[in-house]
Amino acid sequence: MVENSRKTAFLFPGQGAQYPGMGKDFYENFKEAREIFNHACEILGFDIIKLCFNGKQEELNKTSICQPAILVTSIAIFEVLKKNYIIQINDCKATAGLSLGEYTAHVSAGSIAFADAARLVHKRGLFMQEACDSNPGGMVSIIGLEDEKVEQICSEVEHIGIICAANYNCPGQVVLAGEKSVLEKASILAKERGAKMVIPLKVGGAFHSNLMSPASDKLSKELESTPISKPKVPIIANISAKYVTEPNEIKASLAKQLDSPVRWHQSMKILIQDGFNRFYEIGPGKSLSGLMKRIDASQKIVNIDNIEALKNIVEYN
C-alpha cells in the first residue's frame, strides 16, 4: 500500500483500561508527558501521578479516579506523539473514543481543552458513582448472539424493570445494563437461546442505561458552561455512530452518552466504510485493538500504551 492511500484514525480507550503503572515510562522519558501529568495534578487537586503509577488496582477502579486517570494517561501519550511523531498526527482524519474515551478524542481534535476535559471526566465519574449508589444496577456481557437477538431479549423482560443493550462492542458481543433482577432473567434467556458466554461485569452500576439519567442531567449542566469549539477533524459520537463537528451537537451527544448505548461496533464500521485503513489505539490497555480484530480482522491497528510500542509507529509507516 502506498503512503497516500492510507487514511488514519485515532482511537482512545474507556473505563476498564486502567492498570497500575500506566503512563509511567512516558513520564520518565518525555517532558511532554511530565507536563500533562503535572498539570493534571493541579487541575484535579489530587495526586493523579501517584494513583496512576503506584495506586492499587482497587483504588484505580473507582469510577471517579479511573476516568481522569485514563484521560490523562492517554493525552500524555498523545502529546508525546504530537511533538515527536508529527507526520502521524497530521495524517489523522478522524477520531473516536469508547465512552470516556470520547472526551479524550475531543481533546486530541482540539474541540475541548485538556483542563476542561479533565475536570469534566472527574465530575462525570462522581456523578456516575452517585447514580450507582442511588440506583443500584449492573452489567452483563452477552457473547455469541446477534445484536437483534439480544435486543429481543431486552424487549421481552423490560416489563419487569430497567434493562437495555448498553455497549455494542463487536459482532457477537453486546453488554446489557440494568437492574440486577432483570439482568438475571435476561441472562437465563440468553443462555437458552445459544449465547456462548454470559459474563457479569465487575462494574459499579448500570452504565449507559436509564439508571444513569440523574448523572446525565448533572453532566449536561456542566457541559453547558464548558467552552467547546469545532474540532480540527470529525469525531464519531458513541450515541449515533455518526460524525459530530458542531459545538452544540457535541455537548448534547456527550451529555446523552451517559444513559444511551455506546455504538462502538457501528462506529468502527462507519470509519471502515469511509475508507479508514490505519488505526492507532492511544492509551492504556489493548481493548480497542482486540475489538477491531473481531470487527474486521483485515484492518491494521497499532496500540501505543508504552514506549516500547513507539517503534511500531516507524514499522507501521
C-alpha positions, 0 to 999 in steps of 0.5 A: 500500500502506498503512503497516500492511500492510507487514511488514519484514525485515532482511537482512545480507550474507556473505563476498564483500561486502567492498570497500575503503572500506566503512563509511567515510562512516558513520564520518565522519558518525555517532558511532554508527558511530565507536563500533562501529568503535572498539570493534571495534578493541579487541575484535579487537586489530587495526586493523579501521578501517584494513583496512576503509577503506584495506586492499587488496582482497587483504588484505580477502579473507582469510577471517579479516579479511573476516568481522569486517570485514563484521560490523562494517561492517554493525552500524555501519550498523545502529546508525546506523539504530537511533538515527536511523531508529527507526520502521524498526527497530521495524517489523522482524519478522524477520531473516536473514543469508547465512552470516556474515551470520547472526551479524550478524542475531543481533546486530541481534535482540539474541540475541548481543552485538556483542563476542561476535559479533565475536570469534566471526566472527574465530575462525570465519574462522581456523578456516575458513582452517585447514580450507582449508589442511588440506583443500584444496577449492573452489567452483563456481557452477552457473547455469541448472539446477534445484536437483534437477538439480544435486543429481543431479549431486552424487549421481552423482560423490560416489563419487569424493570430497567434493562437495555443493550448498553455497549455494542462492542463487536459482532457477537458481543453486546453488554446489557445494563440494568437492574440486577433482577432483570439482568438475571432473567435476561441472562437465563434467556440468553443462555437458552437461546445459544449465547456462548458466554454470559459474563457479569461485569465487575462494574459499579452500576448500570452504565449507559442505561436509564439508571444513569439519567440523574448523572446525565442531567448533572453532566449536561449542566456542566457541559453547558458552561464548558467552552467547546469549539469545532474540532480540527477533524470529525469525531464519531459520537458513541450515541449515533455512530455518526460524525459530530463537528458542531459545538452544540451537537457535541455537548448534547451527544456527550451529555446523552452518552451517559444513559444511551448505548455506546455504538462502538461496533457501528462506529468502527464500521462507519470509519471502515466504510469511509475508507479508514485503513490505519488505526492507532489505539492511544492509551492504556490497555489493548481493548480497542485493538482486540475489538477491531480484530473481531470487527474486521480482522483485515484492518491494521491497528497499532496500540501505543500504551508504552514506549516500547510500542513507539517503534511500531509507529516507524514499522507501521509507516 
